[in-house]
Amino acid sequence: MEISIKLEGVEKALRKFDPDIVRRAANQAINRVAGSARTEASKLIRQEYNIKASRVSDYLMIEAPGQKETLWKPSSQVAAWV
């Protein structure tokens, strides 16, 4: 399963506000959304199959969480789940 997130309006926000604050807020927002998506995916998997949550969590991980170094590279606008 793959989930993609497209960020729009980031460049405009960077020009309007302090870039460091915008980057930090964007990182936190991306990580919060990714964590919520992981939780929801785990719930859906466990509804379909009789698997413990800890077992699902061992295999359901975020491949590229929002990080300061990778967030603003062109390819980093997609968060992939494995």
Backbone as CSV, one residue per row, in Angstrom:
resi,resn,N_x,N_y,N_z,CA_x,CA_y,CA_z,C_x,C_y,C_z
1,MET,0.853,-1.165,0.000,0.000,0.000,0.000,0.899,1.228,0.000
2,GLU,0.524,2.216,-0.785,1.307,3.441,-0.852,0.378,4.627,-0.659
3,ILE,0.793,5.570,0.167,0.027,6.783,0.417,0.897,7.960,0.014
4,SER,0.351,8.853,-0.793,1.092,10.024,-1.244,0.486,11.282,-0.642
5,ILE,1.363,12.216,-0.300,0.931,13.499,0.240,1.526,14.588,-0.637
6,LYS,0.686,15.452,-1.166,1.157,16.549,-2.004,1.006,17.849,-1.221
7,LEU,2.087,18.595,-1.123,2.069,19.865,-0.408,1.883,20.992,-1.412
8,GLU,0.907,21.850,-1.161,0.658,22.984,-2.040,0.744,24.273,-1.232
9,GLY,1.258,25.321,-1.844,1.325,26.615,-1.199,2.496,26.790,-0.258
10,VAL,3.408,25.844,-0.246,4.546,25.913,0.670,5.473,27.066,0.293
11,GLU,5.738,27.225,-0.992,6.643,28.298,-1.425,6.086,29.673,-1.037
12,LYS,4.792,29.861,-1.198,4.156,31.127,-0.828,4.290,31.369,0.677
13,ALA,4.089,30.330,1.462,4.213,30.451,2.915,5.647,30.776,3.311
14,LEU,6.605,30.167,2.630,8.009,30.435,2.940,8.366,31.891,2.678
15,ARG,7.819,32.463,1.626,8.114,33.867,1.321,7.450,34.801,2.335
16,LYS,6.314,34.390,2.869,5.544,35.251,3.755,6.018,35.190,5.210
17,PHE,6.482,34.031,5.638,6.855,33.828,7.034,8.321,33.427,7.152
18,ASP,8.792,33.369,8.383,10.159,32.932,8.650,10.321,31.484,8.175
19,PRO,11.238,31.216,7.246,11.389,29.874,6.674,11.649,28.778,7.707
20,ASP,12.421,29.069,8.738,12.714,28.044,9.747,11.459,27.635,10.514
21,ILE,10.619,28.604,10.834,9.385,28.300,11.558,8.432,27.510,10.667
22,VAL,8.335,27.901,9.395,7.460,27.187,8.457,7.945,25.757,8.272
23,ARG,9.248,25.565,8.114,9.800,24.212,7.942,9.512,23.344,9.167
24,ARG,9.738,23.905,10.346,9.507,23.157,11.576,8.033,22.770,11.712
25,ALA,7.155,23.725,11.432,5.714,23.447,11.518,5.301,22.409,10.479
26,ALA,5.857,22.512,9.274,5.533,21.542,8.221,6.019,20.149,8.607
27,ASN,7.222,20.060,9.162,7.741,18.763,9.617,6.811,18.144,10.653
28,GLN,6.410,18.936,11.621,5.536,18.426,12.675,4.189,17.988,12.111
29,ALA,3.648,18.780,11.191,2.351,18.441,10.596,2.439,17.154,9.782
30,ILE,3.491,17.021,8.987,3.668,15.815,8.173,3.817,14.591,9.066
31,ASN,4.619,14.697,10.095,4.820,13.560,10.997,3.536,13.203,11.750
32,ARG,2.768,14.217,12.133,1.504,13.960,12.827,0.509,13.254,11.894
33,VAL,0.419,13.717,10.653,-0.473,13.081,9.675,-0.004,11.661,9.374
34,ALA,1.301,11.483,9.217,1.835,10.143,8.935,1.541,9.191,10.091
35,GLY,1.682,9.670,11.308,1.378,8.830,12.468,-0.094,8.459,12.535
36,SER,-0.953,9.420,12.242,-2.392,9.141,12.232,-2.751,8.159,11.130
37,ALA,-2.132,8.316,9.967,-2.388,7.395,8.854,-1.911,5.990,9.200
38,ARG,-0.781,5.898,9.882,-0.260,4.592,10.297,-1.224,3.916,11.275
39,THR,-1.740,4.692,12.218,-2.699,4.156,13.182,-3.958,3.673,12.481
40,GLU,-4.476,4.475,11.564,-5.691,4.098,10.840,-5.454,2.861,9.983
41,ALA,-4.298,2.789,9.321,-3.973,1.610,8.510,-3.899,0.365,9.389
42,SER,-3.310,0.497,10.567,-3.222,-0.626,11.496,-4.612,-1.105,11.908
43,LYS,-5.503,-0.161,12.195,-6.870,-0.530,12.578,-7.579,-1.267,11.448
44,LEU,-7.427,-0.765,10.222,-8.083,-1.403,9.076,-7.539,-2.807,8.828
45,ILE,-6.236,-2.965,8.969,-5.621,-4.284,8.782,-6.136,-5.251,9.843
46,ARG,-6.210,-4.783,11.097,-6.647,-5.656,12.188,-8.140,-5.973,12.133
47,GLN,-8.916,-5.130,11.476,-10.333,-5.453,11.269,-10.485,-6.608,10.284
48,GLU,-9.590,-6.652,9.310,-9.663,-7.671,8.259,-8.997,-8.982,8.681
49,TYR,-7.888,-8.881,9.412,-7.111,-10.063,9.784,-6.953,-10.126,11.300
50,ASN,-6.816,-11.315,11.829,-6.638,-11.513,13.265,-5.142,-11.409,13.598
51,ILE,-4.673,-10.175,13.712,-3.257,-9.908,13.981,-3.179,-8.914,15.139
52,LYS,-2.214,-9.124,16.030,-2.010,-8.198,17.140,-1.482,-6.863,16.614
53,ALA,-1.833,-5.788,17.315,-1.391,-4.453,16.927,0.131,-4.351,16.928
54,SER,0.777,-4.986,17.892,2.241,-4.920,17.963,2.885,-5.578,16.750
55,ARG,2.269,-6.634,16.262,2.796,-7.333,15.081,2.661,-6.456,13.833
56,VAL,1.516,-5.791,13.717,1.308,-4.884,12.584,2.310,-3.735,12.658
57,SER,2.502,-3.183,13.851,3.418,-2.056,14.026,4.858,-2.409,13.671
58,ASP,5.225,-3.679,13.870,6.582,-4.105,13.528,6.855,-3.989,12.032
59,TYR,5.811,-4.129,11.225,5.992,-4.147,9.775,5.455,-2.913,9.066
60,LEU,4.676,-2.111,9.730,4.087,-0.920,9.134,4.881,0.281,9.614
61,MET,5.752,0.786,8.755,6.600,1.888,9.188,6.665,2.988,8.140
62,ILE,7.017,4.148,8.583,7.149,5.302,7.705,8.535,5.243,7.078
63,GLU,8.566,5.257,5.755,9.845,5.140,5.054,10.647,6.432,5.125
64,ALA,9.990,7.582,4.949,10.702,8.858,4.937,9.899,9.898,5.709
65,PRO,10.026,9.926,7.045,9.283,10.927,7.803,9.797,12.327,7.495
66,GLY,8.982,13.333,7.786,9.391,14.708,7.545,10.603,15.066,8.385
67,GLN,11.676,15.419,7.714,12.905,15.812,8.388,13.415,17.081,7.737
68,LYS,14.100,17.889,8.494,14.587,19.167,7.987,15.444,18.987,6.736
69,GLU,16.274,17.949,6.712,17.200,17.762,5.599,16.488,17.320,4.322
70,THR,15.407,16.565,4.441,14.781,15.974,3.261,13.473,16.629,2.862
71,LEU,12.918,17.477,3.702,11.570,17.979,3.467,11.443,18.793,2.191
72,TRP,12.438,19.575,1.858,12.272,20.519,0.753,12.937,20.082,-0.533
73,LYS,13.416,18.862,-0.603,13.910,18.340,-1.870,12.702,18.007,-2.735
74,PRO,12.792,18.140,-4.063,11.634,17.885,-4.928,11.002,16.514,-4.729
75,SER,11.799,15.491,-4.477,11.254,14.142,-4.344,10.650,13.888,-2.969
76,SER,10.802,14.803,-2.036,10.338,14.554,-0.672,8.872,14.909,-0.465
77,GLN,8.167,15.293,-1.514,6.762,15.640,-1.353,5.878,14.409,-1.327
78,VAL,6.477,13.241,-1.412,5.717,11.998,-1.354,6.200,11.208,-0.150
79,ALA,5.291,10.835,0.712,5.626,9.974,1.849,5.174,8.565,1.496
80,ALA,6.099,7.658,1.464,5.760,6.281,1.075,5.691,5.399,2.311
81,TRP,4.744,4.497,2.316,4.570,3.539,3.407,4.947,2.172,2.903
82,VAL,5.615,1.443,3.746,5.971,0.069,3.395,5.280,-0.858,4.355
